[in-house]
Amino acid sequence: QVQLVESGGGLVQPGGSLRLSCAASGITFSWYGMGWYRQASGNQREWVAGIAPGGIITYADSVKDRFTVSRDNAKNTVYLQMNSLKPEDTAVYYCASSNIWGQGTQVTVSS
């Protein structure tokens, strides 16, 4: 059974940092591209960043230069390092691969 489990969300002040993790099971992780998405209350889900099996990385313009995605194939885990967080980054963050989604983790940026 394929499963993605996110962790690392929480409450942080503007300008702060968080690192999200997404642990995968039930797949040959290194074969798959992984994506991070987010959904703010009342908004549609939006793509944030992606990392291909070979390591090619892409970012949404809204997070470029602030967020960093990485993967550890030995740990079947993808990460999203979020720096210089803004209130508009507040959302539930999801990881996904091949139409499999995690349950999401809440990130709240507020003073």
Accessible surface in RSA format (square Angstrom, percent):
REM  Atomic radii and reference values for relative SASA: ProtOr
REM  Chains: A
REM  Algorithm: Lee & Richards
REM  Probe-radius: 1.40
REM  Slices: 20
REM RES _ NUM      All-atoms   Total-Side   Main-Chain    Non-polar    All polar
REM                ABS   REL    ABS   REL    ABS   REL    ABS   REL    ABS   REL
RES GLN A   1   197.36 110.4 132.67  97.0  64.69 154.0  56.58 120.4 140.78 106.8
RES VAL A   2    54.40  35.8  37.65  34.1  16.76  40.4  37.65  32.7  16.76  45.4
RES GLN A   3    95.42  53.4  92.99  68.0   2.43   5.8  14.31  30.5  81.11  61.5
RES LEU A   4     5.85   3.3   0.30   0.2   5.55  14.0   0.30   0.2   5.55  14.9
RES VAL A   5    66.91  44.0  64.69  58.6   2.22   5.4  64.69  56.2   2.22   6.0
RES GLU A   6     5.98   3.4   0.00   0.0   5.98  14.2   0.00   0.0   5.98   4.9
RES SER A   7    60.00  50.7  55.79  74.5   4.21   9.7  40.41  86.1  19.59  27.4
RES GLY A   8    37.09  45.7   0.00   N/A  37.09  45.7  24.05  66.0  13.03  29.2
RES GLY A   9    28.92  35.7   0.00   N/A  28.92  35.7   2.55   7.0  26.38  59.1
RES GLY A  10    29.39  36.2   0.00   N/A  29.39  36.2  29.24  80.3   0.15   0.3
RES LEU A  11   133.02  74.1  99.83  71.4  33.19  83.4  99.86  70.1  33.16  89.2
RES VAL A  12    22.47  14.8  17.19  15.6   5.28  12.7  22.47  19.5   0.00   0.0
RES GLN A  13   121.81  68.1 119.91  87.6   1.90   4.5  31.68  67.4  90.13  68.4
RES PRO A  14    61.38  44.7  39.50  36.0  21.88  79.6  39.92  33.0  21.46 133.4
RES GLY A  15    55.50  68.4   0.00   N/A  55.50  68.4  29.32  80.5  26.18  58.6
RES GLY A  16    20.99  25.9   0.00   N/A  20.99  25.9  20.32  55.8   0.66   1.5
RES SER A  17    57.37  48.5  38.24  51.0  19.13  44.1  21.87  46.6  35.50  49.7
RES LEU A  18    35.01  19.5  29.93  21.4   5.08  12.8  35.01  24.6   0.00   0.0
RES ARG A  19   131.78  55.3 116.16  59.2  15.62  37.2  27.37  37.4 104.41  63.3
RES LEU A  20     0.00   0.0   0.00   0.0   0.00   0.0   0.00   0.0   0.00   0.0
RES SER A  21    25.54  21.6  25.54  34.1   0.00   0.0  11.85  25.2  13.69  19.2
RES CYS A  22     0.00   0.0   0.00   0.0   0.00   0.0   0.00   0.0   0.00   0.0
RES ALA A  23    48.69  44.8  46.44  71.7   2.25   5.1  46.46  65.4   2.23   5.9
RES ALA A  24     7.08   6.5   0.00   0.0   7.08  16.1   0.24   0.3   6.84  18.1
RES SER A  25    53.21  45.0  51.06  68.1   2.16   5.0  43.93  93.5   9.28  13.0
RES GLY A  26    53.80  66.3   0.00   N/A  53.80  66.3  22.97  63.0  30.83  69.1
RES ILE A  27    33.61  19.1  12.21   9.1  21.40  51.6  21.84  15.7  11.77  31.9
RES THR A  28    67.93  48.3  57.82  58.6  10.11  24.1  33.54  45.1  34.38  52.0
RES PHE A  29     3.91   2.0   0.54   0.3   3.37   8.8   0.54   0.3   3.37   9.6
RES SER A  30    46.40  39.2  38.22  51.0   8.18  18.8  21.34  45.4  25.06  35.1
RES TRP A  31   181.62  72.9 158.56  76.7  23.06  54.1 140.89  75.1  40.73  66.1
RES TYR A  32    71.34  33.3  69.54  39.6   1.80   4.7  30.29  22.8  41.05  50.6
RES GLY A  33    32.71  40.3   0.00   N/A  32.71  40.3  18.62  51.1  14.09  31.5
RES MET A  34     4.82   2.5   0.00   0.0   4.82  11.5   2.00   1.7   2.82   3.7
RES GLY A  35     8.58  10.6   0.00   N/A   8.58  10.6   6.63  18.2   1.95   4.4
RES TRP A  36     0.07   0.0   0.07   0.0   0.00   0.0   0.07   0.0   0.00   0.0
RES TYR A  37    59.37  27.7  59.37  33.8   0.00   0.0  19.89  14.9  39.49  48.7
RES ARG A  38    14.33   6.0  14.33   7.3   0.00   0.0   2.22   3.0  12.11   7.3
RES GLN A  39    61.46  34.4  57.53  42.0   3.93   9.4  10.97  23.4  50.48  38.3
RES ALA A  40    28.55  26.2  25.43  39.2   3.11   7.1  25.96  36.6   2.58   6.8
RES SER A  41   121.01 102.3  82.70 110.4  38.31  88.3  56.81 121.0  64.21  89.9
RES GLY A  42    86.58 106.8   0.00   N/A  86.58 106.8  44.04 120.8  42.55  95.3
RES ASN A  43    92.01  63.5  80.04  77.3  11.98  28.8  18.44  44.4  73.57  71.1
RES GLN A  44   162.77  91.0 149.35 109.2  13.42  32.0  54.08 115.1 108.69  82.4
RES ARG A  45    94.07  39.5  67.91  34.6  26.16  62.3  23.62  32.3  70.45  42.7
RES GLU A  46    79.90  45.9  74.31  56.2   5.59  13.3  31.87  61.6  48.03  39.2
RES TRP A  47    95.47  38.3  84.94  41.1  10.53  24.7  75.38  40.2  20.08  32.6
RES VAL A  48     1.01   0.7   0.84   0.8   0.17   0.4   1.01   0.9   0.00   0.0
RES ALA A  49     0.00   0.0   0.00   0.0   0.00   0.0   0.00   0.0   0.00   0.0
RES GLY A  50    11.23  13.9   0.00   N/A  11.23  13.9  10.93  30.0   0.30   0.7
RES ILE A  51     9.53   5.4   6.21   4.6   3.32   8.0   7.14   5.1   2.38   6.5
RES ALA A  52    34.90  32.1  29.92  46.2   4.97  11.3  33.04  46.5   1.86   4.9
RES PRO A  53    62.48  45.5  47.35  43.2  15.14  55.0  47.68  39.4  14.80  92.0
RES GLY A  54    78.84  97.2   0.00   N/A  78.84  97.2  40.59 111.4  38.24  85.6
RES GLY A  55    34.20  42.2   0.00   N/A  34.20  42.2  21.08  57.9  13.12  29.4
RES ILE A  56   132.50  75.4 123.38  91.9   9.11  22.0 129.40  93.2   3.10   8.4
RES ILE A  57    65.89  37.5  41.31  30.8  24.58  59.2  41.31  29.7  24.58  66.7
RES THR A  58    73.40  52.2  69.52  70.5   3.88   9.3  60.07  80.7  13.34  20.2
RES TYR A  59    48.75  22.8  35.67  20.3  13.08  34.0  30.13  22.6  18.62  23.0
RES ALA A  60    17.72  16.3  14.18  21.9   3.54   8.1  17.72  25.0   0.00   0.0
RES ASP A  61   121.59  85.2  98.25  97.8  23.34  55.2  37.90  89.2  83.69  83.5
RES SER A  62    62.93  53.2  40.54  54.1  22.39  51.6  49.59 105.6  13.33  18.7
RES VAL A  63     0.26   0.2   0.26   0.2   0.00   0.0   0.26   0.2   0.00   0.0
RES LYS A  64   101.81  49.7  91.37  56.1  10.43  24.8  50.21  45.2  51.60  55.0
RES ASP A  65   142.88 100.1  96.43  96.0  46.44 109.8  41.15  96.9 101.72 101.5
RES ARG A  66    30.49  12.8  25.31  12.9   5.19  12.3  24.35  33.3   6.14   3.7
RES PHE A  67     4.65   2.3   0.00   0.0   4.65  12.1   0.00   0.0   4.65  13.3
RES THR A  68    71.99  51.2  71.13  72.1   0.86   2.1  44.74  60.1  27.25  41.2
RES VAL A  69     1.44   0.9   0.00   0.0   1.44   3.5   0.00   0.0   1.44   3.9
RES SER A  70    49.07  41.5  47.98  64.0   1.09   2.5  33.65  71.6  15.42  21.6
RES ARG A  71    39.19  16.5  12.27   6.3  26.92  64.1  12.84  17.5  26.35  16.0
RES ASP A  72    44.29  31.0  39.89  39.7   4.40  10.4  14.22  33.5  30.07  30.0
RES ASN A  73    62.80  43.3  47.78  46.2  15.03  36.2  19.40  46.7  43.41  42.0
RES ALA A  74   101.91  93.7  56.55  87.3  45.36 103.2  68.45  96.4  33.46  88.6
RES LYS A  75   138.09  67.4 118.14  72.5  19.95  47.5  72.83  65.6  65.26  69.5
RES ASN A  76    51.41  35.5  51.41  49.7   0.00   0.0   7.38  17.8  44.04  42.6
RES THR A  77    13.37   9.5  13.37  13.5   0.00   0.0   4.49   6.0   8.88  13.4
RES VAL A  78     0.06   0.0   0.06   0.1   0.00   0.0   0.06   0.0   0.00   0.0
RES TYR A  79    28.51  13.3  28.51  16.2   0.00   0.0  16.05  12.1  12.47  15.4
RES LEU A  80     0.00   0.0   0.00   0.0   0.00   0.0   0.00   0.0   0.00   0.0
RES GLN A  81    55.56  31.1  55.50  40.6   0.06   0.1  27.00  57.5  28.56  21.7
RES MET A  82     0.00   0.0   0.00   0.0   0.00   0.0   0.00   0.0   0.00   0.0
RES ASN A  83    57.38  39.6  57.38  55.5   0.00   0.0  15.51  37.3  41.87  40.5
RES SER A  84    60.83  51.4  55.39  73.9   5.43  12.5  19.95  42.5  40.87  57.3
RES LEU A  85     2.46   1.4   0.00   0.0   2.46   6.2   0.00   0.0   2.46   6.6
RES LYS A  86    86.04  42.0  85.39  52.4   0.66   1.6  39.32  35.4  46.72  49.8
RES PRO A  87    74.93  54.6  67.83  61.8   7.10  25.8  68.26  56.4   6.67  41.5
RES GLU A  88   122.73  70.5  96.82  73.2  25.91  61.7  61.81 119.6  60.91  49.7
RES ASP A  89     0.33   0.2   0.33   0.3   0.00   0.0   0.00   0.0   0.33   0.3
RES THR A  90    42.24  30.0  38.73  39.3   3.51   8.4  36.60  49.2   5.64   8.5
RES ALA A  91     3.68   3.4   0.96   1.5   2.72   6.2   3.68   5.2   0.00   0.0
RES VAL A  92    40.85  26.9  40.69  36.8   0.16   0.4  40.69  35.4   0.16   0.4
RES TYR A  93     0.00   0.0   0.00   0.0   0.00   0.0   0.00   0.0   0.00   0.0
RES TYR A  94    32.05  15.0  32.05  18.2   0.00   0.0   7.75   5.8  24.30  30.0
RES CYS A  95     0.00   0.0   0.00   0.0   0.00   0.0   0.00   0.0   0.00   0.0
RES ALA A  96     8.62   7.9   5.47   8.4   3.15   7.2   5.47   7.7   3.15   8.3
RES SER A  97     8.63   7.3   2.57   3.4   6.06  14.0   7.32  15.6   1.31   1.8
RES SER A  98    78.25  66.1  41.27  55.1  36.98  85.2  39.52  84.2  38.73  54.3
RES ASN A  99   139.47  96.2 115.52 111.6  23.94  57.7  25.38  61.1 114.09 110.3
RES ILE A 100    63.41  36.1  62.09  46.3   1.32   3.2  63.41  45.7   0.00   0.0
RES TRP A 101    99.78  40.0  75.52  36.6  24.25  56.9  61.10  32.6  38.68  62.7
RES GLY A 102     9.02  11.1   0.00   N/A   9.02  11.1   1.85   5.1   7.17  16.1
RES GLN A 103   112.55  62.9  80.21  58.6  32.35  77.0  71.92 153.1  40.63  30.8
RES GLY A 104    11.27  13.9   0.00   N/A  11.27  13.9   0.37   1.0  10.90  24.4
RES THR A 105    18.54  13.2  12.74  12.9   5.80  13.8   7.98  10.7  10.56  16.0
RES GLN A 106    86.93  48.6  78.52  57.4   8.42  20.0  49.81 106.0  37.12  28.2
RES VAL A 107     0.00   0.0   0.00   0.0   0.00   0.0   0.00   0.0   0.00   0.0
RES THR A 108    43.20  30.7  43.20  43.8   0.00   0.0  31.33  42.1  11.86  17.9
RES VAL A 109     4.17   2.7   0.00   0.0   4.17  10.1   0.00   0.0   4.17  11.3
RES SER A 110    54.83  46.3  47.51  63.4   7.32  16.9  19.19  40.9  35.64  49.9
RES SER A 111   125.45 106.0  65.83  87.9  59.62 137.3  46.88  99.8  78.57 110.1
END  Absolute sums over single chains surface
CHAIN  1 A     5835.9       4369.9       1466.0       3051.9       2784.0
END  Absolute sums over all chains
TOTAL          5835.9       4369.9       1466.0       3051.9       2784.0
